[in-house]
């Protein structure tokens, strides 16, 4: 090699080294600038928009998108979030399911400079605006959390191996930041939701009776224990004129906030109708129509509604698909109160029946939700109505509040360490008058 040729070779080598050095400096500058830009932000949309904007400048692309994906086994390619940035007037590009599938399978960079003729994606219909495509995975501990995609190299050429390497470095540096921002937002959403549920629970507890009503000769108590922070059971005592008291116990389908909202609706509806009619059947029928008209078709509620007349010791009631209450009297075996009809909100109009029973001295009425009788132990054995009836018989002479406590305690003892799966609600009413007491003086 002549001296001139040797000098030319050395010059070309130096130029190549200089280009590589400048490229390395540019890459370091891009990465450092990106780290400073996204390091302090916890807003996932801002973080992703910044990453895409810097990536477009770094590799000279027209459009970019970050797609976050769901790693759940049941939906391995479900898109959670898309963030798009474009430096052109072309229509926004949405990552194809085939590309998502490829990235889930291989979890490595993908460079496509001739989409229609790429053997890896035969049969895929590409958008006409896409001339070239470069995808890199956002990996956190080897798990695919998202995909950074840029498309259409400016100037009309294709993406290079250097572009691919730089974008892969950007993705590696950015993946944890994107994941942290997403997790932070999920945590904030959870905190807000918990606070909303806490407030809803407080509101719901205020809707329940703060104390038991006082009626001469009667002892009344009730409780409701939700399975979750809020529940779908409720009970209520509604004073009506002339020494009459309405007793309600309802159980709304479902659990949690949706059930709690419907429960509040049911309570307001029953209260409104109870004050406009003395007939339990008519009150139940009107409430059924109103609920049907204001709720979804898949929502329903069971309800026991009774009106106790303290003047003559009689109870008129209507049972809309609810658990049949126990009525124990001094002389007779337990009577089950079942007259009524369908659950509420199943059909718009229904002719609800009424029942009337004597509620004389020594009588005990126990109204309950299925959370009591369905409470199961580790063997899957439900508490059942026979156990409930036994506890009532053994404790029928106790004050109403004591009977409520003992029923709940027996249910919890039966369930053991099994978690509560349904709301448990109870109302107990005892006639404490002596057998020879006459009617209430109405003078």
C-alpha positions as CSV (number, residue, x, y, z in Angstrom):
1,X,0.0,0.0,0.0
2,X,1.4,3.3,-1.1
3,X,1.9,6.2,1.4
4,X,-1.0,8.1,-0.1
5,X,-3.3,5.0,0.0
6,X,-2.2,4.4,3.6
7,X,-2.9,8.0,4.5
8,X,-6.3,7.8,2.8
9,X,-7.2,4.6,4.7
10,X,-6.2,6.1,8.0
11,X,-8.3,9.2,7.2
12,X,-11.3,7.1,6.4
13,X,-10.8,5.2,9.6
14,X,-10.6,8.4,11.6
15,X,-13.7,9.7,10.0
16,X,-15.6,6.5,10.8
17,X,-14.4,6.6,14.4
18,X,-15.5,10.3,14.6
19,X,-18.9,9.5,13.2
20,X,-19.3,6.6,15.7
21,X,-18.1,8.9,18.5
22,X,-20.5,11.6,17.5
23,X,-23.3,9.1,17.3
24,X,-22.5,7.8,20.7
25,X,-22.4,11.3,22.1
26,X,-25.8,12.0,20.5
27,X,-27.2,8.8,21.9
28,X,-26.0,9.7,25.4
29,X,-27.4,13.2,25.0
30,X,-30.8,11.8,24.0
31,X,-30.8,9.3,26.9
32,X,-29.7,11.9,29.5
33,X,-32.2,14.5,28.3
34,X,-34.9,11.9,28.3
35,X,-34.0,10.8,31.8
36,X,-34.2,14.3,33.1
37,X,-37.5,15.0,31.3
38,X,-39.4,12.0,32.6
39,X,-37.6,11.3,35.9
40,X,-39.7,13.7,38.0
41,X,-43.1,13.1,36.5
42,X,-45.7,10.6,37.8
43,X,-48.3,11.4,35.1
44,X,-48.2,8.4,32.8
45,X,-49.6,10.3,29.8
46,X,-47.0,13.1,30.2
47,X,-44.2,10.6,30.6
48,X,-45.3,8.6,27.5
49,X,-45.8,11.7,25.4
50,X,-42.3,12.9,26.3
51,X,-40.8,9.5,25.4
52,X,-42.5,9.4,22.1
53,X,-41.5,13.0,21.2
54,X,-37.8,12.4,22.0
55,X,-37.9,9.1,20.2
56,X,-39.2,10.7,17.0
57,X,-36.4,13.2,17.0
58,X,-33.8,10.6,17.8
59,X,-34.6,8.3,14.9
60,X,-36.2,10.8,12.5
61,X,-39.7,9.2,12.5
62,X,-43.0,10.8,11.6
63,X,-45.3,9.1,14.2
64,X,-44.9,7.3,17.4
65,X,-47.2,5.4,19.8
66,X,-46.8,3.7,23.2
67,X,-49.2,0.9,23.8
68,X,-49.5,-0.5,27.3
69,X,-50.8,-4.1,27.4
70,X,-52.5,-6.4,29.9
71,X,-50.5,-9.4,31.0
72,X,-53.5,-11.3,32.3
73,X,-53.6,-14.8,31.0
74,X,-57.2,-14.6,30.0
75,X,-56.6,-11.5,27.9
76,X,-52.9,-11.6,26.9
77,X,-53.2,-8.9,24.2
78,X,-55.7,-6.5,25.8
79,X,-54.7,-2.9,25.2
80,X,-54.8,-0.7,28.3
81,X,-53.6,2.7,27.1
82,X,-52.5,4.2,23.8
83,X,-50.5,7.5,23.7
84,X,-49.9,8.9,20.2
85,X,-47.6,11.7,19.0
86,X,-47.2,12.7,15.4
87,X,-45.0,15.1,13.5
88,X,-46.9,14.7,10.3
89,X,-50.4,15.1,8.9
90,X,-50.9,11.4,8.3
91,X,-53.8,9.6,10.1
92,X,-52.9,8.2,13.5
93,X,-51.5,4.7,13.5
94,X,-53.0,2.0,15.7
95,X,-50.8,-1.0,16.5
96,X,-52.1,-4.1,14.7
97,X,-53.0,-7.2,16.8
98,X,-50.6,-9.2,14.7
99,X,-47.7,-6.9,15.9
100,X,-49.0,-7.1,19.4
101,X,-49.0,-10.9,19.2
102,X,-45.5,-10.9,17.7
103,X,-44.1,-8.8,20.5
104,X,-45.8,-10.9,23.2
105,X,-44.2,-14.0,21.7
106,X,-40.7,-12.7,21.0
107,X,-40.3,-9.7,23.3
108,X,-37.5,-8.2,21.1
109,X,-37.1,-5.3,18.6
110,X,-38.9,-5.5,15.3
111,X,-37.9,-3.6,12.2
112,X,-40.1,-3.6,9.1
113,X,-39.0,-1.5,6.2
114,X,-41.3,-3.1,3.5
115,X,-44.6,-4.0,5.3
116,X,-46.6,-5.4,2.4
117,X,-43.8,-7.8,1.4
118,X,-42.5,-8.8,4.8
119,X,-42.5,-12.6,5.0
120,X,-43.2,-12.5,8.8
121,X,-46.6,-10.9,8.3
122,X,-48.0,-12.5,5.2
123,X,-51.7,-11.9,4.9
124,X,-51.6,-8.8,7.2
125,X,-53.4,-5.8,5.8
126,X,-51.2,-2.8,6.5
127,X,-52.5,0.8,6.5
128,X,-51.5,2.5,3.3
129,X,-49.8,5.3,5.1
130,X,-47.3,3.0,6.8
131,X,-44.0,2.8,4.8
132,X,-41.7,1.6,7.6
133,X,-42.1,0.5,11.2
134,X,-39.9,0.0,14.2
135,X,-41.2,-1.6,17.4
136,X,-39.3,-2.2,20.7
137,X,-40.7,-3.8,23.9
138,X,-41.0,-2.1,27.2
139,X,-39.9,-4.8,29.6
140,X,-39.9,-4.8,33.4
141,X,-38.3,-7.8,34.9
142,X,-38.7,-9.6,31.6
143,X,-42.4,-9.0,31.5
144,X,-43.9,-7.1,28.6
145,X,-45.6,-4.0,29.9
146,X,-45.9,-2.1,26.7
147,X,-44.6,-1.4,23.2
148,X,-42.9,1.7,21.8
149,X,-43.5,2.0,18.1
150,X,-42.3,4.6,15.6
151,X,-43.2,4.6,11.9
152,X,-42.3,6.3,8.6
153,X,-38.7,7.3,8.5
154,X,-38.4,10.9,7.4
155,X,-36.9,11.4,4.0
156,X,-38.5,8.3,2.6
157,X,-35.9,5.8,3.5
158,X,-36.1,2.9,6.0
159,X,-35.1,2.6,9.6
160,X,-31.5,1.4,10.3
161,X,-29.9,-1.0,12.7
162,X,-28.6,2.0,14.6
163,X,-32.1,3.4,14.9
164,X,-33.3,0.0,16.2
165,X,-30.4,-0.1,18.8
166,X,-31.1,3.5,20.0
167,X,-34.8,3.0,20.3
168,X,-34.2,-0.3,22.2
169,X,-32.0,1.7,24.7
170,X,-34.6,4.4,25.1
171,X,-37.2,1.7,25.8
172,X,-35.0,-0.1,28.3
173,X,-34.4,3.2,30.1
174,X,-38.1,4.2,30.0
175,X,-40.0,1.0,30.8
176,X,-39.6,1.2,34.6
177,X,-40.5,4.9,34.6
178,X,-43.7,4.3,32.6
179,X,-44.6,1.4,34.9
180,X,-44.0,3.4,38.0
181,X,-46.2,6.2,36.7
182,X,-48.9,3.8,35.8
183,X,-48.8,2.0,39.2
184,X,-48.8,5.4,41.0
185,X,-52.0,6.4,39.2
186,X,-53.6,3.1,40.0
187,X,-52.7,3.6,43.7
188,X,-54.2,7.1,43.7
189,X,-57.3,5.7,42.0
190,X,-57.5,3.0,44.7
191,X,-57.1,5.6,47.5
192,X,-59.9,7.7,46.0
193,X,-62.1,4.7,45.6
194,X,-61.5,3.6,49.2
195,X,-62.4,7.1,50.4
196,X,-65.6,7.1,48.3
197,X,-66.5,3.7,49.7
198,X,-65.8,4.9,53.3
199,X,-68.1,7.9,52.8
200,X,-70.7,5.7,51.2
201,X,-70.6,3.4,54.2
202,X,-71.1,6.3,56.6
203,X,-74.1,7.5,54.6
204,X,-75.5,4.0,54.5
205,X,-75.2,3.5,58.3
206,X,-77.0,6.8,58.8
207,X,-79.9,5.5,56.8
208,X,-80.4,2.6,59.3
209,X,-82.4,3.4,62.4
210,X,-80.3,5.1,65.1
211,X,-82.4,3.6,67.9
212,X,-85.2,1.2,68.3
213,X,-88.7,2.7,68.4
214,X,-90.5,2.8,71.8
215,X,-94.0,1.4,71.9
216,X,-95.7,0.6,75.2
217,X,-95.7,-3.1,75.7
218,X,-93.3,-4.0,72.9
219,X,-89.5,-4.6,72.8
220,X,-87.9,-4.0,69.4
221,X,-84.3,-4.4,68.1
222,X,-82.5,-4.8,64.8
223,X,-79.0,-5.0,63.3
224,X,-77.3,-5.2,59.9
225,X,-73.8,-6.5,59.4
226,X,-72.6,-5.9,55.8
227,X,-70.3,-8.5,54.2
228,X,-68.3,-5.7,52.6
229,X,-67.8,-2.1,53.6
230,X,-71.2,-1.3,52.2
231,X,-74.1,-3.7,51.7
232,X,-77.4,-4.4,50.1
233,X,-79.5,-5.3,53.2
234,X,-81.5,-2.8,55.2
235,X,-84.1,-2.7,57.9
236,X,-86.3,0.2,58.9
237,X,-89.0,1.2,61.4
238,X,-91.5,3.7,60.2
239,X,-93.9,5.2,62.7
240,X,-97.4,5.5,61.4
241,X,-100.3,7.3,63.0
242,X,-102.6,5.7,65.6
243,X,-100.0,3.5,67.3
244,X,-99.0,1.7,64.2
245,X,-95.4,0.9,63.3
246,X,-94.2,-0.3,59.9
247,X,-91.3,-2.8,60.0
248,X,-89.2,-3.4,56.9
249,X,-86.4,-5.7,56.0
250,X,-85.0,-5.8,52.5
251,X,-82.3,-7.6,50.6
252,X,-81.1,-6.2,47.3
253,X,-79.4,-8.4,44.7
254,X,-75.6,-8.1,44.4
255,X,-73.1,-6.6,46.8
256,X,-71.0,-3.5,47.2
257,X,-71.7,0.0,45.9
258,X,-74.3,-1.0,43.3
259,X,-76.3,-2.9,45.8
260,X,-76.0,-0.1,48.4
261,X,-77.3,2.5,45.9
262,X,-80.3,0.3,45.1
263,X,-80.9,-0.3,48.8
264,X,-81.0,3.5,49.4
265,X,-83.5,3.7,46.5
266,X,-85.6,0.9,48.0
267,X,-85.7,2.5,51.4
268,X,-86.7,5.9,50.1
269,X,-89.4,4.3,48.0
270,X,-90.8,2.2,50.9
271,X,-90.8,5.2,53.2
272,X,-92.7,7.3,50.7
273,X,-95.4,4.7,50.1
274,X,-95.7,3.7,53.8
275,X,-96.9,7.1,54.7
276,X,-99.5,7.2,52.0
277,X,-101.3,3.8,52.6
278,X,-102.0,1.6,55.6
279,X,-102.2,-1.5,53.4
280,X,-98.9,-3.6,53.3
281,X,-100.0,-5.2,50.0
282,X,-100.7,-1.9,48.4
283,X,-97.5,-0.3,49.7
284,X,-95.5,-3.2,48.4
285,X,-97.2,-3.2,45.0
286,X,-96.6,0.5,44.5
287,X,-93.0,0.2,45.5
288,X,-92.5,-2.7,43.1
289,X,-93.8,-0.6,40.2
290,X,-91.6,2.4,41.1
291,X,-88.5,0.2,41.4
292,X,-89.2,-1.6,38.1
293,X,-89.4,1.7,36.3
294,X,-86.2,3.1,37.9
295,X,-83.8,0.1,37.9
296,X,-82.1,-2.2,35.4
297,X,-83.9,-5.4,34.5
298,X,-81.3,-7.7,36.1
299,X,-81.7,-5.9,39.5
300,X,-84.3,-7.0,42.1
301,X,-84.9,-7.0,45.8
302,X,-86.7,-9.2,48.4
303,X,-88.7,-7.4,51.0
304,X,-90.7,-8.2,54.2
305,X,-93.0,-5.3,55.0
306,X,-95.4,-5.5,58.0
307,X,-97.5,-3.1,60.0
308,X,-97.9,-3.7,63.7
309,X,-101.0,-2.3,65.3
310,X,-100.2,-1.8,69.0
311,X,-103.9,-1.2,69.7
312,X,-105.2,-4.7,69.0
313,X,-101.9,-6.7,68.8
314,X,-102.2,-7.7,65.2
315,X,-99.6,-7.7,62.4
316,X,-100.6,-7.2,58.8
317,X,-97.8,-8.0,56.4
318,X,-96.6,-8.7,52.8
319,X,-93.7,-10.9,52.0
320,X,-92.2,-10.1,48.5
321,X,-90.0,-13.1,47.9
322,X,-88.2,-12.7,51.2
323,X,-87.1,-15.3,53.7
324,X,-90.1,-16.4,55.7
325,X,-89.9,-14.8,59.2
326,X,-90.5,-16.8,62.4
327,X,-93.5,-15.9,64.6
328,X,-93.5,-17.7,68.0
329,X,-96.5,-17.3,70.3
330,X,-97.1,-18.6,73.8
331,X,-99.3,-21.6,72.9
332,X,-98.5,-22.5,69.4
333,X,-95.5,-23.7,67.3
334,X,-93.7,-21.2,65.1
335,X,-95.7,-19.7,62.2
336,X,-93.9,-18.8,59.0
337,X,-95.1,-15.5,57.4
338,X,-95.2,-16.2,53.7
339,X,-98.2,-14.4,52.2
340,X,-97.2,-11.9,49.5
341,X,-95.8,-12.5,46.1
342,X,-92.8,-12.0,43.8
343,X,-89.5,-10.3,44.5
344,X,-89.6,-6.5,43.8
345,X,-88.7,-5.2,40.3
346,X,-89.2,-8.5,38.5
347,X,-92.4,-7.4,36.7
348,X,-93.9,-4.0,36.6
349,X,-97.4,-4.9,38.0
350,X,-98.1,-7.7,40.5
351,X,-101.1,-8.3,42.8
352,X,-99.4,-8.7,46.2
353,X,-101.4,-10.5,48.9
354,X,-101.6,-9.5,52.5
355,X,-101.5,-11.7,55.6
356,X,-102.7,-11.0,59.1
357,X,-101.6,-12.7,62.3
358,X,-102.2,-12.2,65.9
359,X,-99.3,-10.8,67.8
360,X,-100.4,-11.3,71.4
361,X,-98.6,-11.2,74.7
362,X,-95.4,-13.4,74.7
363,X,-95.2,-13.4,70.9
364,X,-91.8,-13.0,69.3
365,X,-91.2,-12.1,65.6
366,X,-87.8,-12.7,64.0
367,X,-87.3,-11.3,60.5
368,X,-84.0,-12.1,58.9
369,X,-82.0,-12.0,55.6
370,X,-80.5,-15.1,53.9
371,X,-77.1,-14.0,55.1
372,X,-78.1,-15.5,58.4
373,X,-79.3,-18.9,57.3
374,X,-76.8,-19.2,54.4
375,X,-73.7,-18.6,56.5
376,X,-71.5,-21.7,56.0
377,X,-68.6,-23.3,57.8
378,X,-65.5,-24.8,56.4
379,X,-67.4,-28.0,55.4
380,X,-69.8,-25.9,53.3
381,X,-72.7,-26.6,55.8
382,X,-75.1,-23.6,56.0
383,X,-76.3,-22.4,59.3
384,X,-79.9,-23.2,58.3
385,X,-83.4,-22.4,59.6
386,X,-83.5,-25.2,62.1
387,X,-80.5,-23.8,64.1
388,X,-82.1,-20.3,63.9
389,X,-85.4,-21.6,65.2
390,X,-83.5,-23.4,68.1
391,X,-81.8,-20.2,69.2
392,X,-85.0,-18.3,69.2
393,X,-86.8,-21.0,71.3
394,X,-84.0,-21.1,73.8
395,X,-83.8,-17.3,74.2
396,X,-87.4,-16.1,73.4
397,X,-87.8,-14.8,77.0
398,X,-84.7,-12.5,76.6
399,X,-84.9,-8.8,75.6
400,X,-85.0,-8.2,71.9
401,X,-81.5,-6.8,71.8
402,X,-80.1,-9.8,73.6
403,X,-81.9,-12.2,71.2
404,X,-80.3,-10.4,68.3
405,X,-76.9,-10.7,69.8
406,X,-77.2,-14.4,70.6
407,X,-78.5,-15.2,67.1
408,X,-75.5,-13.3,65.5
409,X,-73.1,-15.0,67.9
410,X,-74.4,-18.4,67.1
411,X,-74.1,-17.8,63.4
412,X,-70.5,-16.6,63.7
413,X,-69.6,-19.6,65.9
414,X,-71.0,-21.9,63.3
415,X,-69.1,-20.2,60.5
416,X,-65.9,-20.3,62.5
417,X,-63.0,-18.7,60.5
418,X,-64.9,-18.7,57.2
419,X,-65.2,-15.2,55.9
420,X,-68.7,-13.6,55.8
421,X,-70.0,-13.7,52.2
422,X,-73.3,-12.1,52.5
423,X,-74.9,-9.3,54.5
424,X,-76.6,-10.4,57.8
425,X,-79.6,-8.5,58.9
426,X,-82.1,-9.2,61.8
427,X,-85.2,-7.6,63.3
428,X,-86.7,-8.9,66.5
429,X,-90.0,-7.7,68.0
430,X,-91.4,-9.0,71.3
431,X,-94.8,-8.4,72.8
432,X,-94.0,-7.9,76.5
433,X,-97.5,-7.2,77.7
434,X,-99.0,-9.5,80.4
435,X,-101.6,-12.0,79.1
436,X,-104.4,-10.3,81.0
437,X,-103.6,-6.8,79.8
438,X,-106.5,-5.2,77.9
439,X,-106.3,-3.1,74.7
440,X,-104.4,0.1,74.7
441,X,-106.3,3.0,76.1
442,X,-107.1,5.3,73.1
443,X,-108.9,8.0,75.0
